[in-house]
Amino acid sequence: MKLNFEKVFEKAEEYKPAISKFLRDMIAIPSASRQEANVIERIQQEMEAVGFDRVNVDPMGNILGYIGNGRHLIAMDAHVDTVGVGDPDQWEHDPYVGYEDDEIIIGRGASDQEGGMAAMVYAAKIIKDLHLDEDYTLLITGTVQEEDCDGLCWQYIINESNIRPEFVVSTEPTSCRIHRGQRGRMEIKVSTSGVSCHGSAPERGDNAIFKMAPVLNELKTLHGDLKDDDFLGKGSLTVSEIFFSSPSRCAVADGCSISIDRRLTAGETSEFALQQIRNLSAVKETKAQVSMYDYAEPSYTGLVYPTESYFPSWTIAENHPACQTLVSGYKGLYGKDPIVDKWTFSTNGVAITGMFGIPCIGFGPGHEDQSHAPNERTWKSELVKAAAMYAVIPKTYVSKYSKPQ
């Protein structure tokens, strides 16, 4: 059947109340990283109700819903875990009860990133309703632990389930723009060691906190000197945590460590970023230890899948078939050129493209500045717009941009 863009959008608009209700149901279920069991169960109920062909939950706890059984495997992804609430006094409405009017929905996860999940599920229903079948299999994933360790879920899906789509659409918030890349990131630890003694005679010891001070100053200078890229922008670093060890409050500290959030632009690797810090004169003089953090926390199912806290930068070219599929679908639906841009933050694309080279392209309802913020919201018009886009992507790709198999 020929793709009728007008009918697709009409269907998406028709399902706006159902999309909104489903999103509010997910918001009402607290689902911090490693606590997603109940929201995964709710998503499974909705997938089965709208007519997915197959639905299963993998050993890590990711939900995988399938439409069709064609040769071309296309995936769409939303992480369904959220960050915490933060200071509840900064919320105008209960973050899990939320708020809704004709235009917006407020609640934790509205933009980041359960709105994308709601839109994807109803895109699948539109595909079923309008018989937009083609020689493809559409895989819709609700993934876990992203807020704790972005991309870990897709490391598991690719490595352990041996699933390798031709491309993946990330439904992270883009304000309904097309995003084709992001800076990477890594989590770095710097530690200094000293010798403790009684605080009344500090000259007898060696204060590890004082030894960290010149390291901090040189890190601040390094931030300003980091590499820039025409598309992804500048690399950055910030000190996000500081820890110490000491026998008591009236003793010299014998240990001090800091955490660094390092954002990586194009061409910057983990070893490059670590060596930059190791080369600092203060690091050498204090014999500070520089290392990368690891992540090895259990998912809600109890599965532990260890990884380094290194999340590579990635891009795909604007003329890549995955990007052009979304551009074509957007023009067909909305009669104008989309804005093609990049994310400021990190996504599961760090594994999909950054580690495994599978093309990832972004289009999502909601706005980046709502992520992790109090009074997080999304816009119903964008939920509709995204559902329509997701419904036209598979057929557009297979009929216009895919290579014969």
C-alpha positions as CSV (number, residue, x, y, z in Angstrom):
1,M,0.0,0.0,0.0
2,K,1.3,3.5,-0.9
3,L,2.2,5.7,2.0
4,N,-0.5,8.3,2.7
5,F,1.1,10.9,4.9
6,E,-2.1,12.7,5.6
7,K,-3.9,9.5,6.8
8,V,-0.9,8.7,9.1
9,F,-1.0,12.1,10.7
10,E,-4.8,11.9,11.1
11,K,-4.4,8.6,12.9
12,A,-1.7,10.0,15.2
13,E,-4.0,12.9,16.1
14,E,-6.8,10.4,16.7
15,Y,-4.7,8.5,19.2
16,K,-3.5,11.6,21.1
17,P,-5.8,10.9,24.1
18,A,-4.5,7.2,24.2
19,I,-0.9,8.3,23.9
20,S,-1.4,10.9,26.7
21,K,-3.0,8.4,29.0
22,F,-0.3,5.8,28.4
23,L,2.4,8.4,29.1
24,R,0.6,9.5,32.3
25,D,0.4,5.8,33.4
26,M,4.1,5.4,33.0
27,I,4.9,8.7,34.8
28,A,2.8,7.5,37.7
29,I,5.1,4.5,38.2
30,P,8.4,5.5,39.8
31,S,11.1,4.0,37.6
32,A,14.6,5.1,38.6
33,S,17.5,3.2,37.1
34,R,17.5,-0.4,38.3
35,Q,13.9,-0.1,39.5
36,E,12.1,-0.3,36.2
37,A,10.2,-3.7,36.7
38,N,6.7,-2.1,37.1
39,V,7.0,0.3,34.2
40,I,8.2,-2.5,32.0
41,E,5.2,-4.6,33.0
42,R,2.9,-1.6,32.1
43,I,4.6,-1.2,28.7
44,Q,4.1,-4.9,27.9
45,Q,0.4,-4.6,28.7
46,E,0.1,-1.7,26.2
47,M,2.2,-3.4,23.5
48,E,0.0,-6.5,23.7
49,A,-3.2,-4.4,23.7
50,V,-2.4,-2.5,20.5
51,G,-1.4,-5.6,18.6
52,F,2.3,-6.1,18.6
53,D,3.2,-9.4,16.9
54,R,5.7,-10.5,19.6
55,V,6.7,-9.1,23.0
56,N,9.4,-10.4,25.3
57,V,11.6,-9.1,28.2
58,D,15.3,-10.1,28.0
59,P,17.4,-11.2,31.0
60,M,18.6,-7.6,31.7
61,G,15.0,-6.4,31.8
62,N,14.8,-4.6,28.5
63,I,11.4,-5.0,26.7
64,L,11.5,-5.9,23.0
65,G,8.3,-5.5,20.9
66,Y,8.2,-6.6,17.3
67,I,6.0,-5.6,14.4
68,G,6.2,-7.7,11.2
69,N,8.7,-10.3,10.1
70,G,10.5,-8.9,7.0
71,R,14.1,-9.0,6.1
72,H,15.1,-5.5,7.0
73,L,15.4,-5.1,10.8
74,I,14.8,-1.5,12.0
75,A,14.8,-0.6,15.6
76,M,13.5,2.3,17.7
77,D,14.6,2.9,21.2
78,A,13.5,4.7,24.4
79,H,15.1,4.2,27.8
80,V,12.3,3.9,30.4
81,D,14.3,4.6,33.5
82,T,14.3,8.1,35.0
83,V,16.4,10.2,37.4
84,G,15.1,11.0,40.8
85,V,12.8,13.9,41.8
86,G,15.4,16.1,43.5
87,D,14.0,18.7,45.8
88,P,10.2,18.1,45.9
89,D,9.6,21.7,46.9
90,Q,10.8,22.8,43.4
91,W,7.9,20.9,41.8
92,E,4.5,22.7,41.3
93,H,2.8,19.3,41.0
94,D,3.5,15.9,42.4
95,P,6.1,14.5,39.9
96,Y,4.4,11.1,39.8
97,V,0.8,12.3,39.8
98,G,1.7,14.9,37.3
99,Y,-0.5,17.5,35.5
100,E,-2.2,17.6,32.2
101,D,-4.1,20.2,30.2
102,D,-4.9,20.6,26.5
103,E,-1.2,21.3,25.5
104,I,1.2,19.8,28.1
105,I,1.9,16.8,30.4
106,I,4.0,17.4,33.5
107,G,5.8,14.7,35.5
108,R,9.1,12.9,35.9
109,G,9.9,11.2,32.6
110,A,7.6,13.3,30.5
111,S,10.4,14.4,28.2
112,D,13.2,12.1,29.4
113,Q,12.1,9.8,28.1
114,E,8.8,8.0,28.4
115,G,7.2,10.4,26.0
116,G,9.2,8.7,23.2
117,M,8.0,5.3,24.4
118,A,4.4,6.3,24.3
119,A,4.7,7.7,20.8
120,M,6.5,4.6,19.5
121,V,3.9,2.2,20.8
122,Y,1.1,4.1,19.1
123,A,3.2,4.4,15.9
124,A,3.1,0.6,15.8
125,K,-0.7,0.7,16.1
126,I,-0.8,3.2,13.2
127,I,1.3,0.8,11.1
128,K,-1.1,-2.0,11.9
129,D,-4.2,0.1,11.3
130,L,-3.1,1.4,7.9
131,H,-1.4,-1.8,6.8
132,L,1.9,0.0,6.3
133,D,3.7,-3.3,6.1
134,E,6.7,-3.8,3.8
135,D,9.6,-6.2,3.8
136,Y,10.8,-5.1,7.3
137,T,10.7,-6.1,11.0
138,L,10.2,-3.2,13.4
139,L,11.8,-3.7,16.8
140,I,10.7,-1.3,19.5
141,T,12.8,-1.4,22.7
142,G,12.2,0.0,26.1
143,T,15.6,-0.1,27.7
144,V,16.8,0.1,31.3
145,Q,19.7,1.5,33.3
146,E,20.4,4.3,30.8
147,E,20.5,7.1,33.4
148,D,23.1,5.1,35.3
149,C,25.1,3.8,32.4
150,D,24.1,5.0,28.9
151,G,24.4,2.3,26.2
152,L,24.8,-0.6,28.6
153,C,21.4,-1.9,27.6
154,W,22.4,-1.9,23.9
155,Q,25.8,-3.5,24.7
156,Y,23.7,-6.4,26.1
157,I,21.2,-6.4,23.2
158,I,23.9,-6.5,20.6
159,N,26.4,-8.8,22.3
160,E,24.2,-11.3,24.1
161,S,21.0,-11.3,22.1
162,N,22.9,-10.9,18.8
163,I,20.5,-8.2,17.5
164,R,22.0,-5.9,14.9
165,P,19.4,-3.6,13.2
166,E,20.2,-1.8,10.0
167,F,19.7,1.4,11.9
168,V,18.2,2.6,15.2
169,V,16.0,5.6,15.8
170,S,16.6,7.0,19.3
171,T,13.5,8.8,20.7
172,E,15.4,10.9,23.2
173,P,14.0,14.4,23.2
174,T,15.0,16.5,20.2
175,S,12.1,19.0,20.0
176,C,11.0,17.0,16.9
177,R,14.3,17.9,15.2
178,I,16.5,15.2,13.6
179,H,19.7,14.6,15.6
180,R,22.7,12.8,14.0
181,G,25.3,12.7,16.7
182,Q,26.5,13.7,20.1
183,R,29.7,14.2,22.1
184,G,30.9,11.2,24.1
185,R,31.7,11.2,27.8
186,M,33.7,9.3,30.4
187,E,34.0,9.2,34.2
188,I,37.5,9.8,35.5
189,K,38.9,9.5,39.0
190,V,42.0,11.3,40.2
191,S,43.4,10.4,43.7
192,T,46.2,11.9,45.8
193,S,47.7,10.2,48.8
194,G,49.2,11.7,52.0
195,V,50.1,10.8,55.5
196,S,47.8,11.5,58.5
197,C,48.9,13.0,61.8
198,H,47.3,14.9,64.6
199,G,45.7,18.2,63.4
200,S,47.5,20.1,66.1
201,A,50.8,19.5,64.3
202,P,50.0,19.2,60.6
203,E,53.7,19.6,59.7
204,R,54.2,16.0,60.8
205,G,51.9,14.7,58.1
206,D,51.3,15.2,54.3
207,N,47.8,16.6,53.6
208,A,46.3,14.8,50.6
209,I,43.6,17.5,50.2
210,F,46.2,20.3,49.9
211,K,48.0,18.1,47.2
212,M,44.8,18.0,45.2
213,A,44.4,21.9,45.1
214,P,47.0,22.5,42.3
215,V,45.5,19.6,40.4
216,L,42.1,21.3,40.5
217,N,43.5,24.6,39.2
218,E,45.3,22.9,36.3
219,L,42.1,20.9,35.4
220,K,40.2,24.2,35.2
221,T,42.8,25.5,32.8
222,L,42.7,22.3,30.8
223,H,39.0,22.7,30.3
224,G,39.5,25.9,28.3
225,D,42.2,24.3,26.1
226,L,40.2,21.2,25.0
227,K,39.6,20.4,21.3
228,D,36.8,21.9,19.3
229,D,34.8,20.3,16.4
230,D,32.7,22.1,13.8
231,F,29.7,19.9,14.3
232,L,29.9,18.4,17.8
233,G,31.4,21.4,19.5
234,K,34.1,21.6,22.2
235,G,35.2,19.0,24.6
236,S,34.7,19.8,28.2
237,L,35.4,18.7,31.7
238,T,34.1,19.5,35.2
239,V,34.9,18.2,38.6
240,S,31.6,16.7,39.9
241,E,32.6,15.1,43.2
242,I,35.3,15.2,45.9
243,F,36.0,12.6,48.6
244,F,38.5,12.3,51.4
245,S,39.8,9.9,54.0
246,S,41.0,10.9,57.4
247,P,41.2,9.3,60.8
248,S,39.1,12.1,62.3
249,R,38.1,15.8,62.0
250,C,41.2,16.7,64.0
251,A,43.6,14.9,61.8
252,V,45.5,15.5,58.5
253,A,43.7,13.9,55.5
254,D,45.6,10.9,54.2
255,G,43.6,10.5,51.0
256,C,41.7,12.7,48.5
257,S,40.0,11.9,45.3
258,I,37.8,13.7,42.7
259,S,35.4,12.6,40.0
260,I,35.7,14.3,36.6
261,D,32.8,14.4,34.1
262,R,34.7,14.6,30.8
263,R,32.8,15.3,27.5
264,L,34.5,14.0,24.4
265,T,34.3,15.7,21.0
266,A,35.1,14.1,17.7
267,G,38.5,12.3,17.7
268,E,39.0,12.2,21.5
269,T,39.4,8.7,22.9
270,S,39.5,7.5,26.5
271,E,43.2,7.0,26.5
272,F,43.8,10.5,25.0
273,A,41.6,12.1,27.7
274,L,43.3,10.1,30.5
275,Q,46.8,11.0,29.2
276,Q,45.9,14.7,29.1
277,I,45.3,14.6,32.8
278,R,48.4,12.4,33.5
279,N,50.5,15.0,31.7
280,L,49.5,17.9,34.0
281,S,52.5,19.1,36.0
282,A,50.6,19.0,39.3
283,V,49.5,15.4,38.7
284,K,53.1,14.4,38.1
285,E,54.4,16.4,41.1
286,T,51.9,15.0,43.5
287,K,52.1,11.5,42.0
288,A,48.3,11.5,41.6
289,Q,46.6,8.4,40.2
290,V,44.4,8.9,37.2
291,S,41.9,6.1,36.2
292,M,38.6,5.4,34.6
293,Y,35.6,4.3,36.7
294,D,33.9,1.0,36.0
295,Y,30.2,0.3,36.2
296,A,29.0,-3.1,37.6
297,E,25.6,-2.5,39.2
298,P,22.8,-5.1,38.9
299,S,19.7,-4.4,36.8
300,Y,16.3,-4.8,38.4
301,T,16.4,-8.5,37.3
302,G,19.7,-9.0,39.2
303,L,21.8,-9.3,36.1
304,V,25.3,-7.6,36.4
305,Y,26.9,-6.7,33.0
306,P,30.2,-4.9,33.8
307,T,31.6,-2.1,31.6
308,E,34.0,0.7,31.7
309,S,32.5,4.2,32.2
310,Y,33.6,5.3,28.7
311,F,30.9,6.3,26.2
312,P,32.3,7.3,22.8
313,S,31.3,10.3,20.7
314,W,29.5,9.5,17.4
315,T,28.0,11.0,14.3
316,I,26.4,9.8,11.1
317,A,26.7,11.8,7.9
318,E,23.8,14.0,6.8
319,N,23.5,12.1,3.5
320,H,23.4,8.7,5.3
321,P,20.3,6.6,4.3
322,A,19.1,6.6,7.9
323,C,19.2,10.4,8.1
324,Q,17.7,10.8,4.7
325,T,14.9,8.5,5.6
326,L,13.9,10.8,8.5
327,V,14.3,13.9,6.3
328,S,12.1,12.4,3.6
329,G,9.5,11.3,6.2
330,Y,9.4,14.7,7.8
331,K,9.0,16.5,4.5
332,G,6.2,14.1,3.5
333,L,4.3,14.6,6.7
334,Y,4.9,18.3,7.3
335,G,5.8,19.8,3.9
336,K,9.0,21.5,5.0
337,D,12.6,20.8,5.7
338,P,13.4,19.6,9.2
339,I,16.2,21.0,11.3
340,V,19.1,18.6,11.5
341,D,21.2,19.0,14.6
342,K,22.9,17.1,17.5
343,W,22.3,16.4,21.2
344,T,24.1,18.2,23.9
345,F,23.8,15.2,26.3
346,S,24.6,11.5,25.9
347,T,22.3,8.8,24.7
348,N,22.3,5.0,24.0
349,G,23.9,5.9,20.7
350,V,27.3,5.7,22.5
351,A,26.9,2.0,22.2
352,I,24.8,1.6,19.1
353,T,27.1,3.7,16.9
354,G,30.0,4.7,19.1
355,M,31.0,1.1,20.0
356,F,29.3,-1.1,17.4
357,G,29.1,1.1,14.3
358,I,25.3,0.6,13.8
359,P,23.8,3.9,12.5
360,C,21.7,5.8,15.0
361,I,19.5,8.7,14.3
362,G,17.5,10.8,16.7
363,F,13.9,12.1,16.6
364,G,11.9,12.6,19.8
365,P,9.1,14.5,21.5
366,G,10.1,16.7,24.4
367,H,12.9,19.2,24.9
368,E,16.5,18.6,26.2
369,D,16.2,21.4,28.8
370,Q,13.3,19.5,30.5
371,S,15.6,16.5,31.2
372,H,16.3,16.1,34.9
373,A,14.6,19.4,35.6
374,P,11.8,20.1,38.2
375,N,8.4,20.4,36.6
376,E,9.6,18.3,33.6
377,R,7.0,18.5,30.8
378,T,6.3,17.5,27.2
379,W,3.9,18.7,24.6
380,K,1.0,16.7,23.2
381,S,1.5,18.2,19.8
382,E,5.0,16.8,19.7
383,L,3.8,13.3,20.9
384,V,1.5,13.3,17.9
385,K,4.2,14.5,15.6
386,A,6.6,11.9,16.8
387,A,4.1,9.0,16.5
388,A,3.4,10.0,12.9
389,M,7.1,10.1,12.1
390,Y,7.8,6.7,13.7
391,A,5.0,5.2,11.7
392,V,6.3,6.3,8.3
393,I,10.0,5.6,8.9
394,P,10.1,1.9,8.2
395,K,8.2,1.9,4.9
396,T,10.1,5.1,3.8
397,Y,13.4,3.4,4.4
398,V,12.6,0.1,2.7
399,S,11.0,1.6,-0.3
400,K,13.5,4.4,-0.9
401,Y,16.8,4.0,0.9
402,S,17.6,0.4,1.8
403,K,20.0,-1.8,-0.2
404,P,18.7,-5.1,-1.6
405,Q,19.5,-8.1,0.5
